[in-house]
Amino acid sequence: MGITMNLFDYLIQNARRFPDKLAIAHGTGPFANWRELRQRAEKLAAGLGLPPGARVAILSKNCPEYIEILFGCWAAGLVVVPLNAKLHRREVSELLESCGAARIFVSDDIETCPDWHATIIGSEDYQSLLSSAPIAAVDRRPDDPAWIFFTSGTTGRAKGATLTNRNLMAMVAAHLADFEALDATHAILHAAPMSHGSGLYILPYVARAAAQIIPQTDSFNPDNILDLCTYYQGVGMFLAPTMLQRLRRAAERSGIVPSGLRNIIYGGGPMHLEELKRCKRIFGNRLCQLYGQGEAPMTIAGLNRDDHWSDNDSILRSVGWPRLGVDIAIWGDDDTPLPDGVTGEIVCRGDVVMAGYWENEKATNDTIRNGWLKTGDIGTLSAEGYLTLQDRSKDVIISGGSNIYPREVEEVLLQAENVAEVCVLGIADEEWGENVAAIVVATKGITLDEAALDALCLRSLARFKRPKTYYFWDELPKNAYGKISKQTVREQLFPAAGNQS
């Protein structure tokens, strides 16, 4: 079969070297040691009874079982498909259909799951899987898929970034080399959703036998996070910038930064310079910044802890230097490299770049050119080699670390009777980074009901995607090609600032 590479090998090694050491905690209570976690995962693998390569979705808020499901799937050679627990039922159905999921694990507090071979986490059905005789992990090749990370382009159509064993192990290597020298005395606290970045960071911590801590609170609670960093030592975590801001405020109120808090990695949205300086004053030498995408998981560029102590604001405004094993370039419209300091599209290559989009050859070919991933983000490379983002992917709104795709919201609003035109964009918000705004044009002579539009969005979209603000205009500005000019819309909304996103 040639070279084999299975993420489950990390767990096997830990069960042999540190069998009795804490592997997973729920709040302040232990859930499993490394020996128990391996046994539970191998039993799940057997109970699933699925052929290697089958897709298994997880629709759940953070819980201890999340980790054993991941490793149970990998033991069986399956492909995990973590889904955002905030998604609408329609959106979940579309993603399950897209990846051809054979089974889905759902936490009992999720009400948006369709009937799709679902197993409720912790139910009798779930426990019956754990009663199976354990199986040995199957062999997998480096380029076999292991994780499908659903993302979208500016069209809003769901695309599954296919991450292989090689991609994820390259991510692990870059993390351990660039950000954290982890060992078995450390832990990660999953304050952010495990369906996104925090879940990807399970792997480098497991690779070094560092414990996984899952808070008992369902939503992000800064005070609880600080309490857990008092109870545990050597704690790291991943936070969206809005979460980091809330944690900073909680630490300021309490006047204490717990000694157990070792490291915070932030990313997934814009971090404004003044807020970063406030966080530095409170948290000291504990901050790292990442820039990545689902297509290059958590791993394109970054600022490590030492980089944050630069006196150069240009460096602090940047997203740092290329990560281990990653090349970055800036391309022009004709896909040719641009000189240092010239603005263009950010592209990258390396073992971390996805294999492609799941069963979407056209999107893959549009996004990967000769091994280079076209990120869709605009930026510059300095002569010193650090990367600065000038703008996010064309129109994507990033609110609280989550991507919201305007066209998806626009298409829902256009279903409303007497809505003639819609423009959805992000407007700056101090806490969330951006909020969704909808500029709506009604059929002539008609007055639209904002509450009815909001209800329409809630019937079709996750709550966090709906517009927070509505503007009702007589017409929308167009460019020479007859397309709505979002830049002009922004300028008309905010004439002093021009572009507020």
Salt bridges, closest charged atoms under 4 A:
ASP20 OD1 - ARG35 NH1 2.66
GLU42 OE2 - ARG38 NE 2.84
GLU68 OE1 - ARG40 NE 2.49
GLU91 OE2 - LYS465 NZ 2.73
GLU94 OE2 - ARG90 NH1 2.90
ASP143 OD1 - ARG166 NE 2.78
ASP144 OD2 - ARG140 NH1 3.60
ASP144 OD1 - ARG141 NH2 3.08
ASP178 OD2 - ARG323 NE 2.65
GLU180 OE1 - HIS175 NE2 2.69
GLU180 OE2 - ARG262 NH1 2.73
ASP183 OD1 - HIS186 ND1 3.71
ASP223 OD1 - ARG253 NH2 3.76
GLU252 OE1 - ARG248 NH1 2.80
GLU275 OE1 - ARG248 NH2 2.57
GLU275 OE1 - ARG278 NE 3.10
ASP313 OD1 - LYS277 NZ 3.18
ASP327 OD2 - ARG349 NE 3.06
ASP335 OD2 - ARG369 NH1 2.44
ASP335 OD1 - LYS374 NZ 2.97
GLU345 OE1 - LYS374 NZ 2.93
ASP366 OD2 - LYS362 NZ 2.88
GLU408 OE1 - LYS465 NZ 3.34
GLU410 OE2 - LYS486 NZ 3.10
GLU411 OE2 - ARG407 NE 2.92
GLU421 OE2 - LYS478 NZ 2.98
GLU430 OE2 - ARG249 NH2 3.76
ASP454 OD1 - ARG466 NE 3.30
